[in-house]
Amino acid sequence: MVLKKWKKVTASLMLSIVTLGSGLTFLEAPPASAAANAVPAYEVKFLAKPEVVLNNDGTPRSEVIQTLGLDATPRNINVEYFDTNALGLDAAGWNVRFRKKDDKNNYELTYKKRYPVVNGDINAALTLANQEGFDQSDDNYEAEIDWGYGKQTLSFSNTKKVDTKTSGTQLPSEKDALNLLLDKLPGKLKNWSASNWGKQQLTQARAYGPITFQRYEGTWNSQELTLEVWPIRNAAGTGTENVVEVSFKSADTSAVSGLRSQLMQLLQNKNWLIPADGLKTQTILERY
C-alpha cells in the first residue's frame, strides 16, 4: 500500500532523478514550459478626406456608398473614454472605453492595452506582451494588430457587457458609468504596475466625451468593411470637425496584406485617402 502511494506521488509530481558525480542523488522537477505568444487578428484602418467623401450634412456621398458597398443607413454609437486629468492610464498604454450602440440593449465596457510595433517587428511586440502577462492562453483578451497608413499597434482588449433598459444611444451619468467600469475592472489592469494601481487610477478618472458617431457597414471585395464618421471637438474648442475612418477586420494573416494594398490603392485613386495615421483616441483625450 505504501509503495502504491509513493508511485502515485512521484507520478503526479513528474519528478526526475538526477545523480551528481559525488554519488549524491536528488529529485528535480522538469522546467515549466512558457506559454506561447498570442495570435492576433488584424484591423486595417485608413483616414479619408471628409471634405471629399462627405456631404454637407456629414453623410457619405452616394459615390462613396456605391464604391465601398455601404448601407445608406448607419448605426449610431455613443462613446466616452475614462482617464485621469494627467492621463495616467494612457501613459501606461491603457485605454478604458464606455459605449452604447443604438440597436443593442447593453453597455459595452472595454479595457485595452496597447503596444507599439517598432519597425514592423510584430513578434517583438507579442513577446513583450507575453512577458507582461498577455499570451495565447489568456482568452479574456482579444489580440489585434491595428494597421494604419504607416504604423502598426498591437492591442489586447477585454470587453464586458452590462444589460440595460436604456433605449437608443443614451449613456448613464458619468458617475454611474465610472462605477460600472470599476465594478467590472479586470485583474490585469487593477494590479498593473502595483497592487490596486489601476483601481486607484480609474477611481480618479473622468469622462472624455461623449461622442456619438455613425458607422456605415457594407461589403467590399467580398470583405466586410465599415466607414465611420466621428464629429470630434476641434482644437480651438469652438465646434466639431469630422474624422472619417475606413476599416476592415481579418483573421486571415495570409490575405490581409493584399486586401490592405487594394483598399489603399482604391482610396488613393479616388483622392479620398489621407496619407497619415489616425490618432483618434489620443485626439479625444487631448480635446475633451
Backbone torsions as a table, in degrees:
resi	resn	phi	psi	omega
1	MET	NA	-44.6	178.9
2	VAL	-61.7	-40.0	-178.7
3	LEU	-64.4	-41.4	179.3
4	LYS	-62.2	-42.9	179.4
5	LYS	-63.0	-40.8	-179.8
6	TRP	-64.1	-39.4	177.8
7	LYS	-63.1	-40.2	179.0
8	LYS	-64.5	-41.7	-179.7
9	VAL	-63.7	-46.6	-178.2
10	THR	-66.8	-34.5	179.1
11	ALA	-69.0	-42.4	-177.5
12	SER	-68.0	-33.3	179.3
13	LEU	-83.7	-14.0	-179.9
14	MET	51.1	51.4	-177.8
15	LEU	-88.9	147.4	176.1
16	SER	-116.4	148.7	-179.0
17	ILE	-94.8	127.1	-179.9
18	VAL	-118.4	128.5	179.9
19	THR	-110.9	125.8	179.0
20	LEU	-86.3	165.8	-179.6
21	GLY	-60.2	-26.3	-179.0
22	SER	-76.7	-7.9	-179.0
23	GLY	97.3	-10.3	178.1
24	LEU	-71.5	143.5	-178.4
25	THR	-125.6	137.4	175.2
26	PHE	-143.2	166.4	-177.9
27	LEU	-98.2	136.5	-176.8
28	GLU	-130.3	130.0	176.3
29	ALA	-79.0	142.7	178.3
30	PRO	-66.9	151.5	-179.6
31	PRO	-65.1	142.4	178.6
32	ALA	-72.2	138.4	179.4
33	SER	-82.9	134.1	-179.3
34	ALA	-73.9	146.5	177.8
35	ALA	-68.6	147.3	-179.6
36	ALA	-73.0	158.2	175.5
37	ASN	-62.5	152.6	176.4
38	ALA	-64.8	155.8	176.7
39	VAL	-110.9	106.7	-173.6
40	PRO	-85.2	152.1	164.7
41	ALA	-88.1	-179.6	-178.0
42	TYR	-124.5	144.7	166.4
43	GLU	-127.3	116.1	179.2
44	VAL	-92.6	129.7	-176.2
45	LYS	-132.5	133.8	173.3
46	PHE	-130.6	145.4	173.0
47	LEU	-88.7	139.3	178.3
48	ALA	-116.6	154.5	-177.6
49	LYS	-74.9	112.7	-176.4
50	PRO	-62.3	-34.2	-177.9
51	GLU	-70.7	-14.5	-179.4
52	VAL	-103.7	-38.0	-173.4
53	VAL	-94.0	-13.2	-176.9
54	LEU	-111.4	149.8	169.1
55	ASN	-76.0	174.4	-179.3
56	ASN	-62.3	-26.7	-179.2
57	ASP	-88.5	5.8	176.2
58	GLY	89.0	2.2	176.9
59	THR	-90.2	154.4	179.5
60	PRO	-66.8	142.5	176.2
61	ARG	-65.1	155.1	-176.7
62	SER	-59.0	-36.2	179.3
63	GLU	-63.7	-37.1	179.3
64	VAL	-67.4	-44.6	179.6
65	ILE	-60.8	-43.8	-178.4
66	GLN	-70.1	-43.7	-176.7
67	THR	-65.1	-39.4	-176.8
68	LEU	-96.3	2.4	177.4
69	GLY	64.3	38.7	-175.3
70	LEU	-89.4	149.7	168.3
71	ASP	-71.2	143.1	-178.4
72	ALA	-75.9	-20.5	-179.9
73	THR	-101.3	122.9	-175.5
74	PRO	-89.0	167.6	166.9
75	ARG	-96.4	134.0	177.9
76	ASN	-96.6	134.4	-177.4
77	ILE	-133.3	129.9	178.4
78	ASN	-105.4	131.0	-172.8
79	VAL	-140.3	147.2	170.6
80	GLU	-145.8	151.4	179.0
81	TYR	-109.9	153.7	179.8
82	PHE	-123.8	130.7	176.5
83	ASP	-160.7	168.1	177.2
84	THR	-74.4	168.8	176.4
85	ASN	-61.3	-31.5	179.4
86	ALA	-87.8	2.8	180.0
87	LEU	56.8	47.2	-178.8
88	GLY	-64.9	-37.0	178.7
89	LEU	-67.5	-45.7	-179.6
90	ASP	-61.1	-38.8	-179.6
91	ALA	-62.9	-27.1	178.9
92	ALA	-94.1	7.7	177.4
93	GLY	86.9	11.7	-179.0
94	TRP	-106.3	142.4	170.7
95	ASN	-127.5	138.7	178.1
96	VAL	-120.1	123.2	-172.5
97	ARG	-125.5	141.6	177.4
98	PHE	-127.5	126.6	-179.5
99	ARG	-148.9	163.2	179.8
100	LYS	-138.7	125.9	176.3
101	LYS	-93.5	144.9	-173.8
102	ASP	-68.6	-18.3	-178.3
103	ASP	-106.2	11.7	-179.0
104	LYS	-120.1	149.3	178.5
105	ASN	-102.2	37.5	177.0
106	ASN	-149.7	159.6	170.6
107	TYR	-92.4	147.6	174.9
108	GLU	-110.0	122.5	178.7
109	LEU	-112.6	117.0	-175.1
110	THR	-121.5	130.6	177.9
111	TYR	-115.5	117.0	-171.6
112	LYS	-126.4	132.8	174.6
113	LYS	-110.1	131.8	-177.5
114	ARG	-114.5	146.1	174.2
115	TYR	-131.3	126.8	176.6
116	PRO	-68.0	142.9	173.3
117	VAL	-98.1	114.3	-174.5
118	VAL	-94.7	125.8	177.7
119	ASN	54.5	33.3	176.7
120	GLY	73.8	9.2	-176.5
121	ASP	-87.2	83.9	-178.9
122	ILE	-66.0	-38.5	-178.8
123	ASN	-60.9	-37.1	178.7
124	ALA	-64.3	-41.6	178.2
125	ALA	-65.8	-41.0	179.0
126	LEU	-65.4	-37.4	179.2
127	THR	-67.3	-42.0	176.7
128	LEU	-62.0	-44.6	178.6
129	ALA	-61.4	-39.3	177.7
130	ASN	-59.8	-44.4	179.9
131	GLN	-62.7	-25.4	-179.7
132	GLU	-99.1	10.6	171.2
133	GLY	107.7	-1.4	179.0
134	PHE	-103.2	100.3	-178.9
135	ASP	-130.8	-176.1	-174.4
136	GLN	-64.6	-24.5	-176.7
137	SER	-79.0	-13.6	-176.5
138	ASP	-88.0	102.0	-178.6
139	ASP	-92.9	9.5	175.3
140	ASN	-84.3	-17.6	-177.2
141	TYR	-120.3	139.5	175.2
142	GLU	-97.0	122.9	178.8
143	ALA	-87.8	136.8	-177.4
144	GLU	-150.8	143.1	172.0
145	ILE	-101.0	115.1	172.2
146	ASP	-84.5	117.6	-173.5
147	TRP	-115.9	104.9	-178.3
148	GLY	-97.0	-153.5	-176.8
149	TYR	-66.8	-43.6	-175.4
150	GLY	-131.5	-6.0	-177.4
151	LYS	-140.1	163.1	177.6
152	GLN	-124.3	147.5	177.4
153	THR	-135.6	131.9	175.6
154	LEU	-90.0	134.1	178.7
155	SER	-134.8	151.3	174.6
156	PHE	-125.1	119.6	-173.8
157	SER	-117.2	133.5	174.7
158	ASN	-116.8	113.4	-177.0
159	THR	-112.6	126.9	176.3
160	LYS	-110.7	148.7	178.2
161	LYS	-121.0	135.8	-179.6
162	VAL	-123.4	122.2	-178.8
163	ASP	-63.7	145.5	178.3
164	THR	-149.1	153.3	175.4
165	LYS	-96.3	1.9	179.9
166	THR	-66.8	134.1	-179.6
167	SER	-94.1	163.0	177.1
168	GLY	63.2	-140.3	-176.6
169	THR	-107.5	14.5	-175.8
170	GLN	-63.3	129.7	177.2
171	LEU	-97.6	156.2	173.6
172	PRO	-70.4	176.3	176.2
173	SER	-61.9	160.4	179.7
174	GLU	-57.5	-41.4	180.0
175	LYS	-64.0	-45.0	-178.6
176	ASP	-67.6	-38.9	177.9
177	ALA	-62.3	-43.2	180.0
178	LEU	-65.0	-38.8	178.1
179	ASN	-63.0	-39.9	177.8
180	LEU	-65.3	-42.4	179.0
181	LEU	-62.6	-39.3	178.1
182	LEU	-69.0	-37.4	-179.4
183	ASP	-65.8	-34.6	-177.3
184	LYS	-99.3	9.5	-175.1
185	LEU	-56.5	120.9	179.1
186	PRO	-73.3	154.5	-174.7
187	GLY	-61.6	-35.9	-178.2
188	LYS	-60.4	-44.5	179.2
189	LEU	-74.6	-39.6	-178.0
190	LYS	-54.7	-44.7	-176.3
191	ASN	-115.3	40.3	-170.8
192	TRP	-58.4	-61.8	-177.0
193	SER	-110.3	-9.7	177.3
194	ALA	-166.1	164.4	179.8
195	SER	-58.1	124.3	178.2
196	ASN	66.4	15.3	-179.4
197	TRP	-58.4	-49.6	-177.9
198	GLY	-65.4	-37.4	178.2
199	LYS	-63.7	-42.2	178.9
200	GLN	-64.5	-41.5	178.3
201	GLN	-62.0	-47.6	-176.1
202	LEU	-69.8	-31.7	176.8
203	THR	-60.9	-32.2	-178.9
204	GLN	-92.6	4.8	-173.2
205	ALA	-81.2	163.7	173.7
206	ARG	-134.2	170.9	-178.7
207	ALA	-84.1	137.9	170.7
208	TYR	-111.9	107.3	-171.3
209	GLY	127.1	-154.3	3.9
210	PRO	-82.1	163.4	176.3
211	ILE	-132.9	129.1	173.9
212	THR	-101.0	118.0	180.0
213	PHE	-117.5	163.3	-178.0
214	GLN	-108.5	133.8	177.6
215	ARG	-116.5	117.9	176.7
216	TYR	-100.8	122.8	-176.0
217	GLU	-106.7	148.8	-179.9
218	GLY	-168.2	-169.5	179.5
219	THR	-131.0	123.9	178.1
220	TRP	-127.3	128.9	176.7
221	ASN	53.7	41.7	-178.6
222	SER	62.4	18.2	-177.8
223	GLN	-120.2	130.0	174.9
224	GLU	-62.9	133.6	-173.7
225	LEU	-142.4	150.8	177.3
226	THR	-131.5	150.6	170.6
227	LEU	-123.5	124.5	-179.6
228	GLU	-114.9	140.8	176.7
229	VAL	-117.2	112.4	-177.6
230	TRP	-108.0	112.2	174.4
231	PRO	-84.2	94.9	-174.8
232	ILE	-101.0	141.6	178.3
233	ARG	-53.1	134.6	-179.5
234	ASN	-75.8	168.8	-173.7
235	ALA	-61.8	-31.6	-178.8
236	ALA	-80.4	-14.7	-179.2
237	GLY	77.1	15.3	-176.7
238	THR	-96.9	-7.4	-178.0
239	GLY	-179.3	-157.6	179.9
240	THR	-124.1	159.3	172.9
241	GLU	-132.8	141.9	-176.6
242	ASN	-81.9	132.5	170.3
243	VAL	-109.4	123.3	-177.4
244	VAL	-110.3	127.0	-177.5
245	GLU	-126.9	128.1	176.5
246	VAL	-109.5	129.1	-173.5
247	SER	-150.4	159.8	169.5
248	PHE	-146.7	156.8	178.6
249	LYS	-114.8	147.0	178.9
250	SER	-154.6	137.7	173.4
251	ALA	-98.4	0.3	-178.7
252	ASP	-89.7	94.8	-176.0
253	THR	-66.0	-23.0	-179.1
254	SER	-80.4	-20.2	-175.9
255	ALA	-106.7	-19.0	-170.2
256	VAL	-64.0	-37.4	-178.2
257	SER	-64.0	-43.7	179.5
258	GLY	-66.1	-41.7	178.3
259	LEU	-63.8	-40.1	178.8
260	ARG	-61.5	-45.0	179.8
261	SER	-61.8	-40.1	179.8
262	GLN	-66.0	-42.1	179.7
263	LEU	-67.7	-42.1	177.8
264	MET	-60.4	-43.4	-179.4
265	GLN	-63.7	-40.3	178.1
266	LEU	-61.6	-48.0	-178.9
267	LEU	-64.5	-37.0	177.3
268	GLN	-66.9	-44.6	-178.8
269	ASN	-62.2	-32.5	179.4
270	LYS	-85.3	-4.3	-175.4
271	ASN	62.0	34.3	178.7
272	TRP	-99.2	-20.6	-170.6
273	LEU	-79.0	136.0	166.1
274	ILE	-95.1	115.6	-176.3
275	PRO	-78.0	66.7	-179.1
276	ALA	-158.3	161.0	176.7
277	ASP	-87.0	146.6	179.6
278	GLY	-86.1	141.8	175.9
279	LEU	-125.9	52.0	-171.7
280	LYS	-59.0	-53.1	-178.9
281	THR	-61.4	-42.8	179.9
282	GLN	-63.0	-39.7	178.7
283	THR	-62.7	-41.4	179.0
284	ILE	-64.0	-42.8	179.4
285	LEU	-65.2	-28.1	179.7
286	GLU	-81.1	-29.0	-169.3
287	ARG	-105.5	-6.9	-176.7
288	TYR	-116.6	NA	NA
